Amino acid sequence: MNLNVLYVYDYQKSGGLKREIKIGDKGPDVKNIQHALSEFDKNFKNDHVTGYFGPITSEAISNFQKNNNLKQTGIVDYSTLNLLNKIYFNELCPQEIGTGPILSDEILFLVNKKNPLPKNYIPKNLEKLPESIKTVGLVCVKSNIIPHLEKMILDAKKDGFEIAVTSGFRRLEIQDLIYKIWSNVLGSKRVVDEVALPGHSEHQLGTAIDVSAKSNNFIGADDLFYKTPEFNWLEKNAHKYGFILSYPKDKTEITGYIYEPWHWRFVGIEHAKNIHNKRITLEEYLVFKK
């Protein structure tokens, strides 16, 4: 199913549907439902995307239920809610493998301005983060990094620091949308140093995450995140769990990107410890290893 990437992006930010919705309800989640209906039902027009759940939306939901062998209630009951979430989450956390070549060593694969990922690359074994890890919206990563991430988040919490994950895997279409959004905000010259082009983002590997913290109200991609006690904890401890800071301070000439204290990548514990101890970037480490 080819869904509108903008709607998928909005669905990701909202974290999906979490409540039953009936006639008279209103809000962003109602609008998400209506966007979905506009793609599933040719008779449900964009004019009906109002954020208010009225009779027209109820009829469209009833048709959606009929077409998917669900009980026709005309409301977004839990069976309907779960199906809609499943459809959209599959777009955000795809289980299929891309048509491009499989990477031989994706854990250390260098992705930057000069080194793109293979065309149509989608990593294997993507999985939604469990409830034990606080997230802002839906976050999906490669399953093999989840135990390391979970232990890091839980150990930080034991030390009194609450960290949330705001972003993980991003498919190429989502990165393209983000790039275009920020191009309009930052301008074409500045955006290239702050946002990766589609196909050039570590997020597409499924092993990179963005984080936020309780002390900054869980704001994502916060330039001031480095001032938080949670960042200080990560800077001292993340390598013990296999994570490195991809875009450190004063390394822009090497990485090609500005300082991003919120962006961490899993490279494995041994590699992470070596990179941390040498105070270098992945780019420098790969040269060092040759």
Secondary structure, 3 states (H helix, E strand, C coil): CCCCHHHHHHHHHHCCCCCCECCCCECHHHHHHHHHHHHHCCCCCHHHCCCECCHHHHHHHHHHHHHCCCCCCCCECHHHHHHHHHHHHHHHCCCCCCCCCCCCCCCCCCCCCCCCCCCCCCCCCEEECCCCCCECCCCEEEHHHHHHHHHHHHHHHHCCCCEEEEECCCCHHHHHHHHHHHHHHHCHHHHCCCCCCCCCCHHHHCCEEEEEEHHHCCCCCCHHHHHCHHHHHHHHHHHHHCEEECCCCCCHHHHCCCCCCCEEEECCHHHHHHHHHHCCCHHHHHHHHC
